[in-house]
Amino acid sequence: MKGIKNRVLSSMPKEEKVELQAEQIELGALDDLEKAIKKLSNSRVKLDSSLSDWYDKVFNLKSEFSNIDKLNSNFEKELSNVISKSSKIEKSAKELGINANDLDVYKRAIAAINTADDMTSEYKTGKSTAKKLI
């Protein structure tokens, strides 16, 4: 390509050479600008896509935590049920002169109640974090 360019330029008068070279510079600058615009456009598409994905995930977090809320409600209901039944067993055992702590099932119930506090605390922490994110 340079060979042809040099042959064309050498056959032209000096004024035309300068003008042709100036047009060539302008065309090169336009091509560079066109390439920069394409790169910007591609970069914008990638950024837009990533942001859309991120927003989708954030909005899905809200619905996912809604499921956790439902599970927590069920957990609290079951916990209340175990507390109620444990109290009845404790009262019945006392009436019969038995120590409820000697009953294996009662000990497991008390252990389950005690570990439920950890789960309740974890749920509250998650709920607080979800409110900050959503």
Secondary structure as GFF3:
##gff-version 3
##sequence-region A 1 134
A	DSSP	alpha_helix	2	10	.	.	.	ID=ss1
A	DSSP	alpha_helix	14	95	.	.	.	ID=ss2
A	DSSP	three_ten_helix	100	102	.	.	.	ID=ss3
A	DSSP	alpha_helix	104	133	.	.	.	ID=ss4
###
